[in-house]
Amino acid sequence: MSYRSPRSGSAARVGRRTLIGAAALTVLLVVAGLIAHLTRDSRTSRDGADPQVRPASSSSPAESAPSPTSDSDNALPAPPSTRDPLVFGKAAAVALWSYDTRAHSRSELVTALHAWMTTENEYADAASVDALVPSPVLWSRMADNGQFATATADEAHFPASFTQALQADPEAITEAYVYAVTVSGKQSIGWNGSPQGGAEDRSVTLAVQCRPDKSCALSGALPNVAP
């Protein structure tokens, strides 16, 4: 007969919480009552994580999104002060799709992006944000070519699944105040000798925490885009 320590139940709960926290936004959406609607797919490669240049697609100029605050064109992105999750989501997407290997190291960019994160650790998934930054090896190769990227966010909305879940249980949001926001835009990539090398459509679904008494903050990035 197996023996079960009185502490085993507590330890199991802690273990489960750790695993949930490691699984990107699962913990956020469990708290909000939305996991069944927004995390139905397994993790796949995220749109926006690939910085390689592909042939540019023809399109009309994109309307600029609210820009992350900065003191100069090549300053690292800083979060805007807003309580609107859609406005914050657009600014965060621009920050996530932008980089300049000529001006900053990868670690500097990652540190800057972490400043966008909520300070409530139980609702912060920094790993999902880090996954959108080129790997150290790829960053090094990009830096050899002086690669950089700028971005615009054309549109932001609450995914249909999020809205439906919220309508079914309006109180679900009031514990974590984490909103799902899907942003669409464009990323323009250049490098030494070709400052306008190519442009691509981008989309991402972010988890944005906007408590009524605080400015919005980033909770993480969903593994798949929620329409």
C-alpha positions in Angstrom: 0.0 0.0 0.0 1.4 3.4 -1.0 1.8 6.1 1.6 0.7 9.7 1.0 2.2 12.4 3.1 -0.2 15.1 4.5 1.8 17.6 2.5 1.5 15.8 -0.8 -1.8 17.5 -1.7 -0.3 20.9 -1.1 2.9 20.0 -3.0 0.8 18.7 -5.9 -1.1 22.0 -6.0 2.1 23.9 -6.1 3.5 21.7 -8.8 0.4 22.2 -10.9 0.5 25.9 -10.4 4.2 26.0 -11.6 3.3 23.9 -14.7 0.4 26.2 -15.5 2.5 29.3 -15.1 5.1 27.8 -17.5 2.4 27.2 -20.1 2.3 30.8 -21.2 -1.1 32.3 -20.7 -3.0 29.3 -19.5 -2.9 30.6 -15.9 -4.1 34.0 -17.0 -7.1 32.7 -18.9 -8.0 30.1 -16.3 -8.4 32.9 -13.8 -10.4 34.9 -16.3 -12.5 31.9 -17.2 -11.4 31.9 -20.8 -9.0 29.0 -21.3 -11.4 26.9 -23.2 -11.9 29.6 -25.8 -8.4 31.0 -26.3 -5.9 28.2 -25.7 -7.5 25.3 -27.6 -4.5 24.8 -29.9 -1.1 23.6 -28.9 1.9 25.9 -29.1 3.2 26.5 -32.6 5.7 28.9 -34.0 4.4 32.4 -33.4 3.8 34.9 -36.2 6.3 37.6 -35.8 9.1 35.5 -34.4 10.8 35.0 -37.7 12.9 38.0 -38.6 14.1 36.6 -41.9 13.3 38.7 -45.0 10.9 37.4 -47.6 9.6 39.1 -50.8 7.6 42.2 -50.0 3.9 42.1 -50.6 2.2 45.0 -52.3 -0.1 47.0 -50.0 -1.2 50.5 -49.2 0.7 52.4 -46.5 -0.4 51.3 -43.1 -1.8 53.7 -40.5 0.6 54.1 -37.7 -0.3 52.7 -34.3 0.2 54.5 -31.1 4.0 54.5 -30.8 5.9 53.2 -27.7 7.4 56.2 -25.9 11.0 56.9 -26.7 13.5 59.8 -26.7 15.0 59.0 -30.1 14.4 56.9 -33.2 16.6 54.1 -32.0 15.7 54.2 -28.3 14.4 51.1 -26.7 10.6 50.9 -26.5 8.9 52.1 -23.3 5.2 51.4 -22.6 2.6 54.1 -23.0 0.4 55.2 -20.1 -3.1 54.1 -21.0 -6.0 52.2 -19.5 -7.3 51.1 -22.9 -6.3 47.5 -23.7 -6.7 48.0 -27.4 -4.5 51.1 -27.5 -1.9 49.4 -25.3 -2.1 46.2 -27.4 -1.2 48.1 -30.6 1.7 49.8 -28.9 3.0 46.5 -27.5 2.7 44.8 -30.9 4.8 47.5 -32.5 7.4 47.1 -29.7 7.5 43.3 -30.2 7.9 43.6 -34.0 10.6 46.3 -33.9 14.3 45.8 -33.3 17.7 47.3 -34.3 20.7 45.1 -34.0 22.9 48.1 -34.9 22.0 50.0 -31.8 21.2 47.4 -29.1 22.0 44.0 -28.0 19.4 41.2 -27.7 19.6 41.3 -23.9 19.0 45.0 -23.9 15.9 44.6 -26.0 14.6 41.7 -23.8 15.1 43.8 -20.7 13.2 46.7 -22.3 10.3 44.4 -23.2 10.2 43.1 -19.6 9.5 46.6 -18.5 6.1 46.3 -20.3 5.2 43.3 -18.2 2.7 43.4 -15.3 4.4 43.4 -11.9 1.8 40.8 -10.7 4.0 37.8 -11.1 1.1 35.3 -11.1 -0.3 37.0 -14.3 3.1 37.6 -16.1 4.4 35.2 -18.7 7.7 36.7 -19.7 8.8 33.5 -21.5 6.0 34.0 -24.1 7.3 37.5 -24.8 11.0 36.3 -25.0 10.0 33.7 -27.6 9.1 36.5 -30.0 12.7 37.9 -29.9 15.2 36.3 -32.3 17.4 33.7 -30.6 20.9 34.7 -29.5 22.5 32.9 -32.4 20.1 34.4 -35.0 20.5 37.8 -33.4 24.3 37.6 -33.8 23.9 36.7 -37.5 21.4 39.5 -38.0 23.8 42.0 -36.3 26.5 41.0 -38.7 24.3 42.3 -41.5 23.1 45.4 -39.5 19.5 44.1 -39.6 16.7 46.2 -38.2 12.9 46.3 -38.2 10.2 48.9 -37.8 6.5 48.2 -37.5 3.0 49.6 -37.6 -0.2 48.3 -36.1 -3.2 48.9 -38.3 -6.0 47.4 -36.2 -6.7 45.9 -32.8 -9.8 44.1 -31.5 -11.0 41.7 -28.8 -11.1 38.1 -30.3 -14.6 36.8 -30.9 -14.0 33.9 -28.5 -12.9 36.3 -25.8 -16.0 38.5 -26.3 -18.3 35.5 -26.3 -16.8 34.1 -23.1 -17.0 37.5 -21.4 -20.7 37.8 -22.4 -21.3 34.4 -20.9 -19.6 35.3 -17.6 -19.1 39.1 -17.3 -17.6 38.6 -13.8 -14.8 36.4 -15.0 -12.6 39.4 -16.0 -12.8 41.1 -12.6 -10.2 39.0 -10.8 -7.2 39.4 -13.2 -8.5 42.1 -15.5 -6.6 40.3 -18.3 -7.9 41.1 -21.8 -7.1 39.2 -25.0 -6.2 41.6 -27.8 -5.5 40.6 -31.4 -3.4 43.1 -33.3 -2.7 43.2 -37.1 -0.1 45.3 -38.8 3.1 45.3 -40.8 6.8 44.8 -40.1 9.4 46.4 -42.4 12.9 44.9 -42.4 16.1 46.4 -43.6 19.8 45.7 -43.4 23.2 47.2 -44.5 22.9 48.3 -48.1 19.2 47.7 -48.2 17.4 50.0 -45.7 14.0 49.0 -47.2 14.6 45.3 -47.8 11.0 44.0 -47.4 7.7 44.2 -45.6 5.4 41.5 -44.2 1.9 41.4 -42.6 2.0 40.5 -38.9 -0.6 39.5 -36.4 -0.4 38.5 -32.7 -2.8 37.9 -29.8 -1.6 39.5 -26.6 -2.8 39.3 -23.0 -3.1 42.8 -21.6 -3.8 43.5 -18.0 -5.8 46.7 -17.4 -6.9 47.1 -13.8 -9.3 50.1 -13.3 -6.8 51.9 -11.1 -3.6 51.2 -13.0 -2.1 51.8 -16.5 -2.2 48.7 -18.7 0.6 46.2 -18.7 1.5 43.2 -20.8 0.8 39.8 -19.4 2.1 37.7 -22.3 1.6 36.6 -25.9 -0.7 33.7 -26.9 0.8 30.8 -28.8 -1.7 31.3 -31.7 -3.5 34.2 -33.1 -7.2 34.3 -32.0 -9.4 35.8 -34.7 
